[in-house]
Amino acid sequence: MKKFENKVWLSTPTMHGEELKYVKEAYDTNWMSTIGENINEIEKQMSEKVGCKYAVALSCGTSALHMAVKLAGVAPKDKVFCSDMTFAATVNPVVYEKAEPVFIDTEYESWNMDPKCLEKAFSIYPNVKTVVVANLYGTPAKLSEICEIAQKHGACVIEDAAESLGATYNGKQTGSFGKYNIISFNGNKIITGSSGGMLLTDDEQAAAKVRKWSTQSRESAPWYQHEELGYNYRMSNVIAGVVRGQIPHLEEHIALKKAIFERYAKGFSDLPVSMNPFDPQKAVPNFWLSCLLINEEAMCRQTRSDKNCEFVSKKGKTCPDEILSALAEHNAEGRPIWKPMHMQPIFSHCEFVSLGDKDVGADIFNRGLCLPSDIKMTQDQQDAIIEIVRSCFK
């Protein structure tokens, strides 16, 4: 099979033209900083879309998470329950506040935080008051169940919906389940501003606090008056212009991502693999990334250290690193599954709560990979990628 002439990417921005109209509007009106109509409009549109009363546009999803952690009152040495299999940005803001993450193992049904593990964690640490739950690869966690458990124990839920904008659980938009919620407009997300993020909440006072904190905590005074620590976290009106032009295409992007997922599922239907799972009775993902999990019996030998990997090819079997190498050889980008946080050297000292002896997140990391999921990938290119993957099992 020939190498792709143009690289097939994991997930890149898909632009439509309207973005330039709003960026130019910011330029022409000279509203180039962190105030302007683009910011006002995307806060209005996103709060309406997600179903929260208030939205605050910020510089990135991580800054929004940091603000959420501060709103939750997380203090130094507090323990905070966090999703384990996720990107480090979900957890880093907890550490910014000098608190201690306690990682909750993953479940196979959604690849997200296991509610049973969360309940176990509360039995071990009954005084924990904050839960940070992420929705991996656009698939909602069991959010209703997690929120019910947290509420029973008097804990605040922060929902990291950076990857799941437009997805729903029990008919409700992700990014609306927690007391504080965040979304991301990073360059590879379902819609983008090239960067940017947003905090969403139903709490008017909380939204006002974030607006203040994120503009260096300036007081209402004739001069620069500061009475508490502030941050330079507000979104630029120029970036907001890009987001504003992307919002009308959210459902279109979701439909295209879903079609990619379904073509992969059909193309691999006779292989010893499964796609990233969801409960069709409750969850409607946004299908941001299509992922593959190889059955245990179909795994060839694979060894990973902190920074390197090795595998031994075997007829009829394969492993994520072999498939990723094959994709790279053909000029296509795949990625490993997020390495669980409890396996990261920086967090190796943190507590990890699992059920029994099974480390679910580690198992999914070992057997899973993310496939090229770019909206601009043609069907011919995707067919070729399917054949590349299939060839690894021969």
VOPAGU-2260 file (C-alpha; in pm, 1 decimal, decimal comma):
REM VOPAGU-2260
SITE   aa  ch    i         X         Y         Z
SITE  MET   A    0       0,0       0,0       0,0
SITE  LYS   A    1     130,8     344,4     -93,8
SITE  LYS   A    2     218,7     608,5     159,8
SITE  PHE   A    3     -36,8     890,5     182,7
SITE  GLU   A    4      87,4    1190,2     -20,9
SITE  ASN   A    5     -73,3    1428,8     227,2
SITE  LYS   A    6     -63,2    1335,9     593,7
SITE  VAL   A    7    -384,8    1203,5     745,5
SITE  TRP   A    8    -411,9    1366,6    1085,9
SITE  LEU   A    9    -565,9    1256,4    1412,9
SITE  SER   A   10    -788,3    1565,3    1441,6
SITE  THR   A   11    -726,6    1913,4    1304,8
SITE  PRO   A   12    -934,2    2232,5    1282,2
SITE  THR   A   13   -1202,6    2237,7    1013,8
SITE  MET   A   14   -1265,6    2595,8     908,8
SITE  HIS   A   15   -1558,7    2728,5     709,9
SITE  GLY   A   16   -1503,7    3098,1     631,2
SITE  GLU   A   17   -1747,9    3262,9     871,3
SITE  GLU   A   18   -1466,0    3275,1    1126,2
SITE  LEU   A   19   -1288,1    3542,2     918,6
SITE  LYS   A   20   -1596,9    3764,0     923,3
SITE  TYR   A   21   -1593,8    3786,4    1302,0
SITE  VAL   A   22   -1215,3    3811,2    1330,1
SITE  LYS   A   23   -1227,3    4100,4    1082,0
SITE  GLU   A   24   -1507,4    4257,5    1282,2
SITE  ALA   A   25   -1281,7    4254,1    1589,9
SITE  TYR   A   26   -1002,3    4407,5    1381,4
SITE  ASP   A   27   -1219,3    4672,7    1214,1
SITE  THR   A   28   -1377,7    4783,4    1541,6
SITE  ASN   A   29   -1040,4    4766,9    1720,7
SITE  TRP   A   30   -1176,3    4535,3    1991,4
SITE  MET   A   31    -863,2    4320,3    1990,1
SITE  SER   A   32    -825,1    4251,7    2362,1
SITE  THR   A   33   -1040,3    4066,5    2616,1
SITE  ILE   A   34   -1362,9    4265,9    2573,1
SITE  GLY   A   35   -1591,3    4272,1    2269,9
SITE  GLU   A   36   -1903,7    4154,3    2094,8
SITE  ASN   A   37   -1753,4    3819,6    1991,6
SITE  ILE   A   38   -1691,4    3730,0    2356,4
SITE  ASN   A   39   -2039,4    3842,0    2458,5
SITE  GLU   A   40   -2198,6    3641,7    2178,5
SITE  ILE   A   41   -2017,3    3311,2    2233,5
SITE  GLU   A   42   -2086,3    3326,7    2607,4
SITE  LYS   A   43   -2455,7    3373,2    2527,0
SITE  GLN   A   44   -2465,3    3100,7    2261,4
SITE  MET   A   45   -2270,7    2844,6    2462,0
SITE  SER   A   46   -2472,2    2894,5    2779,7
SITE  GLU   A   47   -2788,7    2841,1    2574,1
SITE  LYS   A   48   -2646,9    2536,5    2395,1
SITE  VAL   A   49   -2511,2    2361,7    2703,5
SITE  GLY   A   50   -2796,0    2463,3    2931,8
SITE  CYS   A   51   -2614,7    2660,3    3200,5
SITE  LYS   A   52   -2721,8    3011,8    3298,8
SITE  TYR   A   53   -2374,1    3166,3    3286,7
SITE  ALA   A   54   -2063,0    3121,9    3074,0
SITE  VAL   A   55   -1724,5    3290,1    3105,5
SITE  ALA   A   56   -1488,7    3278,7    2806,0
SITE  LEU   A   57   -1129,5    3207,8    2910,6
SITE  SER   A   58    -789,7    3158,6    2750,9
SITE  CYS   A   59    -803,3    2778,0    2755,2
SITE  GLY   A   60    -979,5    2480,7    2908,4
SITE  THR   A   61    -705,5    2444,3    3169,4
SITE  SER   A   62    -757,3    2799,6    3295,6
SITE  ALA   A   63   -1130,0    2725,9    3318,4
SITE  LEU   A   64   -1053,9    2413,7    3523,5
SITE  HIS   A   65    -826,2    2615,6    3749,8
SITE  MET   A   66   -1103,6    2866,3    3811,4
SITE  ALA   A   67   -1346,1    2579,5    3881,7
SITE  VAL   A   68   -1106,9    2428,4    4137,4
SITE  LYS   A   69   -1077,0    2765,9    4310,9
SITE  LEU   A   70   -1454,9    2810,8    4310,4
SITE  ALA   A   71   -1490,7    2469,0    4473,4
SITE  GLY   A   72   -1276,4    2597,7    4760,7
SITE  VAL   A   73   -1000,5    2342,5    4716,0
SITE  ALA   A   74    -721,9    2423,7    4962,9
SITE  PRO   A   75    -363,3    2303,0    5014,7
SITE  LYS   A   76    -343,9    1937,9    5125,0
SITE  ASP   A   77    -710,5    1873,9    5045,9
SITE  LYS   A   78    -775,4    1545,6    4870,8
SITE  VAL   A   79    -967,6    1568,5    4542,3
SITE  PHE   A   80   -1115,9    1271,3    4356,1
SITE  CYS   A   81   -1011,3    1285,9    3988,6
SITE  SER   A   82   -1061,0    1082,5    3673,0
SITE  ASP   A   83    -757,0     862,2    3624,5
SITE  MET   A   84    -753,7     797,4    3250,4
SITE  THR   A   85    -748,3    1148,9    3108,1
SITE  PHE   A   86    -515,5    1425,1    2989,1
SITE  ALA   A   87    -298,7    1583,6    3259,0
SITE  ALA   A   88    -484,0    1915,7    3221,8
SITE  THR   A   89    -778,2    1760,5    3408,3
SITE  VAL   A   90    -559,8    1715,6    3715,0
SITE  ASN   A   91    -294,9    1989,4    3701,7
SITE  PRO   A   92    -522,7    2267,3    3837,1
SITE  VAL   A   93    -576,2    2059,9    4152,3
SITE  VAL   A   94    -200,7    2065,5    4203,3
SITE  TYR   A   95    -185,7    2439,1    4124,3
SITE  GLU   A   96    -383,2    2483,3    4445,5
SITE  LYS   A   97    -140,8    2248,6    4628,2
SITE  ALA   A   98    -409,5    1987,2    4682,3
SITE  GLU   A   99    -366,9    1609,8    4645,9
SITE  PRO   A  100    -536,1    1418,3    4361,6
SITE  VAL   A  101    -683,0    1077,6    4444,0
SITE  PHE   A  102    -728,5     890,5    4117,7
SITE  ILE   A  103   -1045,3     689,6    4057,7
SITE  ASP   A  104   -1012,2     392,1    3823,4
SITE  THR   A  105   -1186,8     365,3    3489,3
SITE  GLU   A  106   -1474,5     141,7    3380,8
SITE  TYR   A  107   -1489,7     -58,6    3058,4
SITE  GLU   A  108   -1843,9      57,9    2975,5
SITE  SER   A  109   -1747,5     418,8    2896,7
SITE  TRP   A  110   -1370,9     440,8    2957,5
SITE  ASN   A  111   -1450,1     706,1    3218,2
SITE  MET   A  112   -1458,1     729,7    3597,4
SITE  ASP   A  113   -1615,4     418,9    3752,1
SITE  PRO   A  114   -1903,1     518,2    3986,2
SITE  LYS   A  115   -1843,9     203,4    4193,2
SITE  CYS   A  116   -1482,1     307,5    4246,4
SITE  LEU   A  117   -1597,9     657,0    4339,1
SITE  GLU   A  118   -1830,6     512,2    4603,3
SITE  LYS   A  119   -1542,5     303,8    4736,4
SITE  ALA   A  120   -1320,4     613,4    4744,4
SITE  PHE   A  121   -1575,6     797,5    4960,7
SITE  SER   A  122   -1576,2     502,7    5202,1
SITE  ILE   A  123   -1198,3     545,3    5237,3
SITE  TYR   A  124   -1190,5     926,5    5235,0
SITE  PRO   A  125   -1536,0    1040,0    5356,8
SITE  ASN   A  126   -1430,5    1403,9    5400,0
SITE  VAL   A  127   -1343,8    1471,1    5035,8
SITE  LYS   A  128   -1556,1    1756,9    4902,0
SITE  THR   A  129   -1459,0    1781,6    4531,9
SITE  VAL   A  130   -1485,7    1540,5    4238,4
SITE  VAL   A  131   -1331,3    1622,5    3897,8
SITE  VAL   A  132   -1475,5    1396,7    3626,7
SITE  ALA   A  133   -1371,5    1400,5    3258,8
SITE  ASN   A  134   -1561,3    1275,8    2952,0
SITE  LEU   A  135   -1303,4    1087,5    2746,6
SITE  TYR   A  136   -1286,1    1115,1    2366,1
SITE  GLY   A  137   -1632,4    1272,1    2346,9
SITE  THR   A  138   -1812,4     996,4    2540,3
SITE  PRO   A  139   -1997,7    1102,1    2856,1
SITE  ALA   A  140   -1910,1     943,3    3186,6
SITE  LYS   A  141   -2197,6     801,7    3391,3
SITE  LEU   A  142   -2264,2    1158,1    3495,4
SITE  SER   A  143   -2603,8    1118,4    3660,6
SITE  GLU   A  144   -2474,2     834,4    3876,1
SITE  ILE   A  145   -2151,5    1018,3    3964,7
SITE  CYS   A  146   -2337,5    1336,5    4057,1
SITE  GLU   A  147   -2581,1    1139,5    4273,0
SITE  ILE   A  148   -2293,4     976,6    4463,4
SITE  ALA   A  149   -2116,7    1309,4    4509,9
SITE  GLN   A  150   -2435,1    1478,8    4628,7
SITE  LYS   A  151   -2495,1    1200,8    4881,2
SITE  HIS   A  152   -2151,8    1273,8    5029,0
SITE  GLY   A  153   -2185,4    1652,2    5012,7
SITE  ALA   A  154   -1918,9    1689,9    4742,7
SITE  CYS   A  155   -1899,7    1940,0    4458,1
SITE  VAL   A  156   -1869,9    1802,3    4102,2
SITE  ILE   A  157   -1649,4    1971,2    3843,3
SITE  GLU   A  158   -1723,6    1835,8    3497,1
SITE  ASP   A  159   -1437,5    1842,2    3245,7
SITE  ALA   A  160   -1627,6    1841,2    2916,0
SITE  ALA   A  161   -1327,6    1963,3    2715,3
SITE  GLU   A  162   -1359,1    1670,4    2473,2
SITE  SER   A  163   -1737,3    1622,5    2477,2
SITE  LEU   A  164   -1906,6    1945,8    2366,2
SITE  GLY   A  165   -2238,5    1852,4    2204,8
SITE  ALA   A  166   -2259,4    1507,3    2365,3
SITE  THR   A  167   -2551,5    1421,9    2593,2
SITE  TYR   A  168   -2621,2    1188,9    2884,3
SITE  ASN   A  169   -2980,9    1104,0    2976,7
SITE  GLY   A  170   -3084,7    1373,5    2729,3
SITE  LYS   A  171   -2881,5    1645,8    2901,1
SITE  GLN   A  172   -2582,0    1823,5    2749,7
SITE  THR   A  173   -2239,6    1743,5    2891,5
SITE  GLY   A  174   -2087,1    2050,5    3048,5
SITE  SER   A  175   -2401,2    2106,3    3256,7
SITE  PHE   A  176   -2388,6    1826,5    3516,3
SITE  GLY   A  177   -2139,7    1974,8    3761,0
SITE  LYS   A  178   -2171,4    2277,4    3983,7
SITE  TYR   A  179   -1883,8    2408,6    3771,6
SITE  ASN   A  180   -1816,9    2284,5    3417,8
SITE  ILE   A  181   -1561,3    2349,9    3147,5
SITE  ILE   A  182   -1531,1    2314,7    2771,3
SITE  SER   A  183   -1231,6    2362,9    2542,5
SITE  PHE   A  184   -1181,4    2526,4    2202,1
SITE  ASN   A  185    -827,8    2393,8    2154,1
SITE  GLY   A  186    -713,9    2341,7    1794,4
SITE  ASN   A  187    -803,7    1972,5    1778,8
SITE  LYS   A  188   -1144,9    1989,1    1948,6
SITE  ILE   A  189   -1487,7    1939,9    1786,8
SITE  ILE   A  190   -1504,8    2318,1    1726,3
SITE  THR   A  191   -1209,4    2546,5    1779,3
SITE  GLY   A  192   -1086,3    2898,3    1832,5
SITE  SER   A  193    -726,3    2776,0    1785,8
SITE  SER   A  194    -722,1    2806,5    2164,8
SITE  GLY   A  195    -967,9    2911,0    2431,1
SITE  GLY   A  196   -1200,6    2757,4    2684,1
SITE  MET   A  197   -1505,1    2836,7    2890,3
SITE  LEU   A  198   -1641,7    2792,3    3241,5
SITE  LEU   A  199   -2015,4    2723,1    3270,4
SITE  THR   A  200   -2229,6    2736,5    3582,3
SITE  ASP   A  201   -2576,4    2819,0    3711,5
SITE  ASP   A  202   -2422,5    3020,3    3995,1
SITE  GLU   A  203   -2426,5    3393,2    3914,6
SITE  GLN   A  204   -2187,4    3484,5    4195,1
SITE  ALA   A  205   -1941,1    3215,5    4085,0
SITE  ALA   A  206   -1943,3    3348,3    3727,8
SITE  ALA   A  207   -1881,8    3702,0    3860,0
SITE  LYS   A  208   -1589,2    3578,5    4069,4
SITE  VAL   A  209   -1430,4    3410,7    3766,5
SITE  ARG   A  210   -1469,4    3727,6    3559,1
SITE  LYS   A  211   -1286,4    3916,5    3833,0
SITE  TRP   A  212   -1016,5    3656,9    3904,9
SITE  SER   A  213    -943,6    3606,5    3535,6
SITE  THR   A  214    -879,9    3978,9    3480,4
SITE  GLN   A  215    -611,5    4005,4    3749,5
SITE  SER   A  216    -867,8    4054,5    4027,1
SITE  ARG   A  217    -901,5    4424,8    3965,2
SITE  GLU   A  218   -1129,2    4596,6    4213,5
SITE  SER   A  219   -1386,6    4860,1    4122,2
SITE  ALA   A  220   -1171,9    5165,8    4186,8
SITE  PRO   A  221   -1033,2    5464,1    3989,4
SITE  TRP   A  222    -689,7    5303,5    3995,3
SITE  TYR   A  223    -550,1    4949,2    3982,4
SITE  GLN   A  224    -665,2    4814,9    4317,4
SITE  HIS   A  225    -597,1    4449,8    4406,0
SITE  GLU   A  226    -718,8    4273,1    4718,9
SITE  GLU   A  227    -682,6    3908,7    4612,3
SITE  LEU   A  228    -469,2    3702,6    4375,5
SITE  GLY   A  229    -559,9    3739,5    4010,2
SITE  TYR   A  230    -489,6    3568,6    3677,2
SITE  ASN   A  231    -457,4    3675,3    3314,2
SITE  TYR   A  232    -706,8    3415,4    3192,1
SITE  ARG   A  233    -965,1    3598,4    2979,0
SITE  MET   A  234   -1021,7    3504,5    2614,8
SITE  SER   A  235    -922,6    3742,2    2337,2
SITE  ASN   A  236   -1205,9    3891,9    2130,5
SITE  VAL   A  237   -1013,0    3777,7    1822,2
SITE  ILE   A  238   -1008,6    3413,9    1935,9
SITE  ALA   A  239   -1375,1    3449,4    2027,6
SITE  GLY   A  240   -1439,3    3553,1    1668,7
SITE  VAL   A  241   -1305,4    3220,4    1545,3
SITE  VAL   A  242   -1521,3    3032,9    1797,8
SITE  ARG   A  243   -1824,9    3240,7    1695,1
SITE  GLY   A  244   -1778,2    3133,4    1335,5
SITE  GLN   A  245   -1741,1    2769,4    1439,5
SITE  ILE   A  246   -2048,5    2736,7    1663,1
SITE  PRO   A  247   -2302,0    2704,9    1375,1
SITE  HIS   A  248   -2104,9    2400,4    1250,1
SITE  LEU   A  249   -2100,2    2202,0    1575,5
SITE  GLU   A  250   -2376,6    1958,2    1479,2
SITE  GLU   A  251   -2227,8    1917,2    1131,2
SITE  HIS   A  252   -1891,1    1828,8    1282,1
SITE  ILE   A  253   -2052,6    1578,5    1518,9
SITE  ALA   A  254   -2233,2    1410,0    1227,9
SITE  LEU   A  255   -1909,2    1379,9    1031,4
SITE  LYS   A  256   -1722,9    1239,3    1332,8
SITE  LYS   A  257   -2001,9     987,7    1388,2
SITE  ALA   A  258   -1979,3     872,5    1026,0
SITE  ILE   A  259   -1604,1     815,8    1071,6
SITE  PHE   A  260   -1670,0     610,2    1387,2
SITE  GLU   A  261   -1933,4     398,9    1213,4
SITE  ARG   A  262   -1714,2     328,2     908,5
SITE  TYR   A  263   -1436,1     208,8    1138,4
SITE  ALA   A  264   -1678,6      -9,6    1334,7
SITE  LYS   A  265   -1802,0    -170,0    1012,4
SITE  GLY   A  266   -1450,5    -210,6     872,4
SITE  PHE   A  267   -1329,4    -387,7    1187,0
SITE  SER   A  268   -1645,5    -589,0    1257,5
SITE  ASP   A  269   -1474,6    -925,6    1193,5
SITE  LEU   A  270   -1152,9    -844,2    1381,2
SITE  PRO   A  271   -1085,7    -926,7    1750,0
SITE  VAL   A  272   -1129,4    -560,7    1849,7
SITE  SER   A  273   -1391,2    -319,1    1981,2
SITE  MET   A  274   -1442,9      54,8    1945,1
SITE  ASN   A  275   -1453,3     302,7    2235,0
SITE  PRO   A  276   -1783,3     211,2    2402,6
SITE  PHE   A  277   -2096,1     395,6    2512,7
SITE  ASP   A  278   -2441,7     305,8    2641,3
SITE  PRO   A  279   -2683,1     383,1    2353,7
SITE  GLN   A  280   -2973,9     396,0    2599,5
SITE  LYS   A  281   -2821,2     687,1    2791,4
SITE  ALA   A  282   -2522,2     837,5    2611,9
SITE  VAL   A  283   -2495,6    1017,9    2279,7
SITE  PRO   A  284   -2123,8    1091,1    2222,2
SITE  ASN   A  285   -1987,6    1362,6    1995,0
SITE  PHE   A  286   -1749,2    1095,7    1853,7
SITE  TRP   A  287   -1454,6    1335,9    1876,8
SITE  LEU   A  288   -1197,2    1056,7    1843,4
SITE  SER   A  289   -1251,1     701,9    1721,4
SITE  CYS   A  290   -1052,0     454,7    1928,9
SITE  LEU   A  291    -975,3      84,3    1909,2
SITE  LEU   A  292    -932,5    -175,3    2183,3
SITE  ILE   A  293    -763,1    -503,1    2089,2
SITE  ASN   A  294    -898,6    -818,1    2253,1
SITE  GLU   A  295    -659,0    -969,3    2507,0
SITE  GLU   A  296    -619,2   -1293,9    2314,1
SITE  ALA   A  297    -524,3   -1100,5    1998,0
SITE  MET   A  298    -239,5    -904,3    2158,6
SITE  CYS   A  299     117,8    -973,5    2053,3
SITE  ARG   A  300     397,0    -908,7    2299,2
SITE  GLN   A  301     434,1    -538,3    2379,1
SITE  THR   A  302     663,5    -376,6    2635,9
SITE  ARG   A  303     651,6     -12,3    2739,3
SITE  SER   A  304     883,1     187,8    2961,1
SITE  ASP   A  305     815,1     550,3    3058,7
SITE  LYS   A  306     937,8     681,3    2723,3
SITE  ASN   A  307     990,7     386,3    2489,5
SITE  CYS   A  308     801,8      89,5    2351,6
SITE  GLU   A  309     890,5    -243,3    2192,0
SITE  PHE   A  310     678,2    -516,0    2038,2
SITE  VAL   A  311     727,9    -857,1    1880,5
SITE  SER   A  312     515,2    -923,7    1572,3
SITE  LYS   A  313     319,9   -1247,2    1568,6
SITE  LYS   A  314      98,5   -1388,0    1296,7
SITE  GLY   A  315    -269,3   -1323,6    1361,4
SITE  LYS   A  316    -193,5   -1089,3    1650,1
SITE  THR   A  317     -93,2    -727,7    1694,1
SITE  CYS   A  318     -69,1    -448,2    1954,4
SITE  PRO   A  319    -126,5     -71,1    1966,3
SITE  ASP   A  320     238,9      14,5    1911,0
SITE  GLU   A  321     257,8    -204,5    1598,5
SITE  ILE   A  322     -56,2     -44,1    1453,5
SITE  LEU   A  323      66,6     306,0    1537,6
SITE  SER   A  324     399,9     230,5    1371,1
SITE  ALA   A  325     221,4     101,9    1061,2
SITE  LEU   A  326       6,8     415,0    1044,6
SITE  ALA   A  327     311,6     638,2    1081,6
SITE  GLU   A  328     492,2     451,6     803,0
SITE  HIS   A  329     200,9     537,5     573,2
SITE  ASN   A  330     195,9     904,9     681,1
SITE  ALA   A  331    -108,2     881,5     906,5
SITE  GLU   A  332    -130,7     999,2    1267,5
SITE  GLY   A  333    -262,3     780,1    1546,1
SITE  ARG   A  334    -206,1     815,5    1920,1
SITE  PRO   A  335    -187,3     592,3    2225,8
SITE  ILE   A  336    -479,9     608,4    2467,1
SITE  TRP   A  337    -427,2     860,9    2746,9
SITE  LYS   A  338    -180,1     710,5    2989,5
SITE  PRO   A  339    -356,8     692,2    3328,2
SITE  MET   A  340    -254,5     958,4    3574,3
SITE  HIS   A  341    -156,6     712,5    3847,2
SITE  MET   A  342     102,9     571,4    3605,0
SITE  GLN   A  343     259,4     912,3    3540,4
SITE  PRO   A  344     589,1     971,3    3723,3
SITE  ILE   A  345     475,5    1313,6    3847,5
SITE  PHE   A  346     170,8    1157,7    4017,9
SITE  SER   A  347     321,0     824,7    4125,8
SITE  HIS   A  348     294,9     925,4    4493,1
SITE  CYS   A  349     -81,1     987,5    4470,5
SITE  GLU   A  350    -349,8     748,8    4591,6
SITE  PHE   A  351    -528,7     529,1    4334,8
SITE  VAL   A  352    -863,8     362,0    4402,2
SITE  SER   A  353    -965,9      56,5    4199,9
SITE  LEU   A  354   -1190,7    -245,5    4243,6
SITE  GLY   A  355   -1010,9    -565,5    4338,4
SITE  ASP   A  356    -679,6    -634,4    4165,3
SITE  LYS   A  357    -790,2    -514,6    3820,1
SITE  ASP   A  358    -637,7    -187,7    3697,5
SITE  VAL   A  359    -885,6    -106,7    3420,9
SITE  GLY   A  360    -721,7     215,3    3301,7
SITE  ALA   A  361    -382,5      48,0    3268,0
SITE  ASP   A  362    -541,5    -235,7    3069,9
SITE  ILE   A  363    -715,7       1,1    2826,7
SITE  PHE   A  364    -394,0     201,2    2787,8
SITE  ASN   A  365    -204,6    -119,2    2711,9
SITE  ARG   A  366    -452,3    -248,2    2451,7
SITE  GLY   A  367    -601,6      70,9    2305,9
SITE  LEU   A  368    -517,8     338,4    2050,9
SITE  CYS   A  369    -671,5     646,4    1888,6
SITE  LEU   A  370    -729,4     625,6    1512,7
SITE  PRO   A  371    -710,8     909,6    1259,7
SITE  SER   A  372   -1040,3    1091,1    1309,1
SITE  ASP   A  373    -997,2    1410,0    1109,6
SITE  ILE   A  374   -1316,6    1542,9     950,3
SITE  LYS   A  375   -1127,3    1624,6     630,4
SITE  MET   A  376   -1013,4    1263,4     587,7
SITE  THR   A  377   -1170,8    1122,6     270,0
SITE  GLN   A  378   -1355,4     790,2     262,9
SITE  ASP   A  379   -1079,9     652,0      38,8
SITE  GLN   A  380    -820,8     753,3     295,7
SITE  GLN   A  381   -1022,8     597,6     575,3
SITE  ASP   A  382   -1065,5     277,9     374,1
SITE  ALA   A  383    -687,6     266,9     334,8
SITE  ILE   A  384    -638,3     317,9     708,8
SITE  ILE   A  385    -879,0      32,4     777,5
SITE  GLU   A  386    -669,2    -190,0     550,7
SITE  ILE   A  387    -349,0     -82,2     727,2
SITE  VAL   A  388    -498,0    -185,0    1061,4
SITE  ARG   A  389    -631,7    -510,8     921,6
SITE  SER   A  390    -290,0    -595,6     775,3
SITE  CYS   A  391    -141,6    -587,4    1125,8
SITE  PHE   A  392    -351,9    -892,0    1217,4
SITE  LYS   A  393    -230,8   -1100,5     921,7
